[in-house]
Amino acid sequence: MLRILVQACHGCLDLVLPERCVLCDRQPGEEAVMLAAGAKVPGLRIWDRPQLCQSCWLTLQGECPRRVLRGEDGLVVSSVAGMVTDQRLVTLVGALKYHGLRGVAWPLASLAARAMALVRKQKVDHLVALPLHPARWRERGFNQAALLAWLLARECQADHRPELLRRWRRTGQQARLCSSFAVRFANVRHAFRAEPPPLTGGRRVGLVDDIITSGATILAAAEALTAAGWRVPWAVAVGMSASTAREDR
């Protein structure tokens, strides 16, 4: 019954607002085959669609960049991403974050899942998405990193625990700052607070974000979690800047 309802919903949408590929702007039937919708998780709606054709999807397959992020007091977080950030990925993430095309989370999560396979040997007990400040969440209506985390949680033996980490201080958007690590880290340091882990149970947390640029936000979140008693062995994202992938801070 639910499948019939979804198909009917998509059929009505195709009449009013046909699905188009975010990257090439083609519609189904214009020599374009669109990706199929994936699993439903919290934050995804019945009418959401991937908004990406198979041809453009195939162009996104490549090497997964890696980088070791180093903070203070010996904090080390391995970071991996599904691809090196380029204009195609910026367009896709922008469609998800700023234009409300939540279905784009399906192909983006698939890219991140490829990267996550590289660190799966370092098992974690929970996944935690980089949180938005409540004011920004109200503006946007959802957290794009949380959508990715819910989808990635289905790929590994861990659960998404969004309540473990919160952003209590509203900061300027990292994307609007220069790419300097020092500038970005100063912007987000002490912006996060973490709940302490339970007396029993696993304490290993994997962080999830959309794009790693300098690594500052990941390290600020990892510092908060570590201070609360958690361990953060790795972070996974969809994209990583080329300069970040080359550096070892």
PLY file of the C-alpha trace (Angstrom):
ply
format ascii 1.0
element vertex 249
property float x
property float y
property float z
element edge 248
property int vertex1
property int vertex2
end_header
0.00 0.00 0.00
2.80 2.40 0.92
4.63 1.67 -2.33
1.47 2.45 -4.32
1.07 5.71 -2.39
4.69 6.70 -3.09
4.31 5.90 -6.81
1.10 7.95 -6.96
2.80 10.85 -5.19
5.74 10.76 -7.60
3.37 10.52 -10.55
1.56 13.69 -9.46
4.89 15.44 -8.90
6.08 14.49 -12.39
3.04 16.24 -13.84
3.45 19.41 -11.81
7.21 19.51 -11.15
9.13 16.96 -13.23
12.30 15.57 -11.70
15.47 17.03 -13.19
19.10 16.10 -12.70
20.72 18.75 -10.50
23.97 18.53 -12.50
22.94 18.23 -16.16
19.34 19.52 -15.89
18.00 16.63 -17.97
14.66 14.99 -17.27
13.72 11.32 -17.52
13.09 10.52 -21.17
15.69 13.02 -22.40
18.28 10.25 -22.65
18.54 10.36 -18.87
17.83 7.57 -16.39
17.37 8.90 -12.89
18.67 7.20 -9.77
16.08 5.37 -7.71
15.06 6.55 -4.26
16.68 4.79 -1.33
15.70 3.90 2.21
13.38 6.17 4.13
14.95 7.62 7.26
13.95 10.46 9.60
13.98 13.75 7.72
13.22 12.31 4.28
9.71 12.80 2.96
7.51 10.59 0.86
7.87 12.85 -2.20
11.68 13.24 -2.09
13.66 12.02 -5.12
17.43 11.73 -5.74
17.46 14.46 -8.44
20.52 12.90 -10.09
20.83 10.89 -13.30
22.89 7.73 -13.59
25.28 9.28 -16.12
26.22 12.13 -13.77
26.40 9.72 -10.85
29.01 7.63 -12.65
31.23 10.69 -13.13
31.45 11.10 -9.34
33.18 7.77 -8.76
36.86 8.16 -7.94
39.49 7.88 -5.25
38.45 8.58 -1.67
40.69 11.25 -0.07
42.04 10.70 3.44
43.60 12.96 6.04
44.71 12.71 9.68
43.39 15.66 11.68
45.45 16.57 14.73
44.17 18.67 17.59
45.57 19.64 20.94
46.44 17.26 23.78
47.20 14.45 21.35
43.74 14.33 19.76
43.93 12.47 16.43
40.94 11.92 14.13
41.24 10.02 10.85
39.04 11.65 8.22
37.86 10.19 4.93
35.51 11.40 2.19
33.77 10.00 -0.83
35.49 12.37 -3.28
37.64 15.46 -3.56
35.36 18.50 -3.42
34.71 20.09 -6.81
32.01 22.24 -8.36
29.75 19.23 -9.01
29.75 18.32 -5.35
29.26 21.94 -4.26
26.20 22.05 -6.53
24.77 18.83 -5.08
25.36 19.81 -1.45
23.94 23.27 -2.15
20.81 21.73 -3.64
20.39 19.70 -0.46
21.21 22.41 2.09
19.83 25.57 0.53
17.16 24.46 -1.94
15.48 21.77 0.11
16.09 18.89 -2.34
16.44 16.38 0.47
16.45 13.36 -1.84
19.97 14.37 -2.96
21.02 12.87 0.40
20.70 9.37 -1.11
23.51 9.66 -3.68
25.59 11.78 -1.30
25.30 9.14 1.42
26.34 6.48 -1.11
29.52 8.46 -1.80
30.23 8.76 1.92
29.57 5.03 2.40
32.39 4.24 -0.04
34.74 6.26 2.15
33.42 4.80 5.39
34.43 1.35 4.18
38.07 2.49 4.51
37.75 3.05 8.27
35.23 0.35 9.17
37.98 -1.73 10.81
38.06 0.93 13.51
34.63 0.02 14.80
32.45 2.65 16.41
29.41 2.24 18.63
27.55 5.31 17.44
27.44 7.77 14.55
26.95 11.44 15.35
26.18 14.09 12.74
27.69 17.54 13.07
24.73 19.42 14.57
23.23 22.74 13.53
22.48 25.50 15.98
18.72 25.41 16.81
18.18 28.78 15.12
19.75 27.58 11.89
17.82 24.32 12.09
14.58 26.32 12.29
15.61 28.31 9.22
16.47 25.22 7.19
13.99 22.74 8.64
16.47 19.86 8.73
20.14 19.03 9.21
21.78 17.71 6.04
24.52 15.94 8.03
21.85 14.16 10.07
20.21 12.83 6.89
23.59 11.42 5.85
24.17 9.92 9.30
20.78 8.19 9.35
21.50 6.66 5.95
25.08 5.67 6.85
23.86 4.06 10.07
22.13 1.48 7.89
25.51 0.65 6.34
27.36 -0.18 9.56
26.66 -1.80 12.90
26.18 1.49 14.69
23.25 3.76 15.39
22.86 7.48 14.84
22.76 9.29 18.18
22.02 12.95 17.41
21.36 13.78 21.05
24.99 13.15 22.08
26.29 16.40 20.58
24.72 19.82 20.26
25.83 23.21 19.00
25.02 25.60 21.80
26.74 28.70 20.36
25.68 30.10 16.99
28.69 30.77 14.80
29.27 32.37 11.42
29.02 29.99 8.49
32.37 28.31 7.86
31.81 28.47 4.10
31.85 32.27 4.23
35.23 32.39 5.98
38.65 32.08 4.40
40.06 28.56 4.19
42.60 29.20 6.98
42.46 26.48 9.62
43.23 28.95 12.41
40.40 31.30 11.41
37.86 28.51 11.03
38.88 26.75 14.24
38.57 29.98 16.23
35.06 30.37 14.81
33.80 26.99 16.00
35.93 26.15 19.03
33.81 25.71 22.17
30.66 25.89 20.01
29.75 22.26 20.83
28.72 20.48 24.00
28.45 16.72 24.43
26.49 14.50 26.74
28.66 12.21 28.90
28.69 8.53 27.96
26.81 6.00 30.09
28.66 4.03 32.73
28.29 0.89 30.64
28.34 0.47 26.88
30.52 1.56 24.01
32.15 4.98 23.93
33.44 5.11 20.35
31.84 7.69 18.08
32.17 8.28 14.33
31.44 11.83 13.16
29.48 12.58 9.97
29.52 15.81 7.97
28.86 16.87 4.38
32.14 18.55 3.35
35.48 18.74 5.18
37.33 21.89 4.17
39.95 22.68 6.80
38.92 20.03 9.34
38.29 22.72 11.98
34.64 21.83 12.65
35.42 18.13 12.94
38.20 18.82 15.46
36.04 21.23 17.49
33.27 18.61 17.72
35.78 15.85 18.51
37.27 17.99 21.30
33.84 18.40 22.90
33.09 14.69 22.69
36.51 13.73 24.01
36.20 16.14 26.93
32.88 14.49 27.83
34.46 11.03 27.85
33.87 9.72 24.31
36.47 8.46 21.83
36.38 9.73 18.23
38.54 7.50 16.01
37.28 8.82 12.66
35.07 11.19 10.75
33.46 10.62 7.36
32.13 13.12 4.84
30.95 13.27 1.26
33.69 15.63 0.10
37.10 16.85 1.21
38.97 19.83 -0.20
42.05 18.99 -2.26
44.31 21.11 -0.03
42.99 19.44 3.12
43.59 15.98 1.68
47.23 16.87 0.96
48.00 18.35 4.36
48.76 16.58 7.61
48.14 19.10 10.33
0 1
1 2
2 3
3 4
4 5
5 6
6 7
7 8
8 9
9 10
10 11
11 12
12 13
13 14
14 15
15 16
16 17
17 18
18 19
19 20
20 21
21 22
22 23
23 24
24 25
25 26
26 27
27 28
28 29
29 30
30 31
31 32
32 33
33 34
34 35
35 36
36 37
37 38
38 39
39 40
40 41
41 42
42 43
43 44
44 45
45 46
46 47
47 48
48 49
49 50
50 51
51 52
52 53
53 54
54 55
55 56
56 57
57 58
58 59
59 60
60 61
61 62
62 63
63 64
64 65
65 66
66 67
67 68
68 69
69 70
70 71
71 72
72 73
73 74
74 75
75 76
76 77
77 78
78 79
79 80
80 81
81 82
82 83
83 84
84 85
85 86
86 87
87 88
88 89
89 90
90 91
91 92
92 93
93 94
94 95
95 96
96 97
97 98
98 99
99 100
100 101
101 102
102 103
103 104
104 105
105 106
106 107
107 108
108 109
109 110
110 111
111 112
112 113
113 114
114 115
115 116
116 117
117 118
118 119
119 120
120 121
121 122
122 123
123 124
124 125
125 126
126 127
127 128
128 129
129 130
130 131
131 132
132 133
133 134
134 135
135 136
136 137
137 138
138 139
139 140
140 141
141 142
142 143
143 144
144 145
145 146
146 147
147 148
148 149
149 150
150 151
151 152
152 153
153 154
154 155
155 156
156 157
157 158
158 159
159 160
160 161
161 162
162 163
163 164
164 165
165 166
166 167
167 168
168 169
169 170
170 171
171 172
172 173
173 174
174 175
175 176
176 177
177 178
178 179
179 180
180 181
181 182
182 183
183 184
184 185
185 186
186 187
187 188
188 189
189 190
190 191
191 192
192 193
193 194
194 195
195 196
196 197
197 198
198 199
199 200
200 201
201 202
202 203
203 204
204 205
205 206
206 207
207 208
208 209
209 210
210 211
211 212
212 213
213 214
214 215
215 216
216 217
217 218
218 219
219 220
220 221
221 222
222 223
223 224
224 225
225 226
226 227
227 228
228 229
229 230
230 231
231 232
232 233
233 234
234 235
235 236
236 237
237 238
238 239
239 240
240 241
241 242
242 243
243 244
244 245
245 246
246 247
247 248
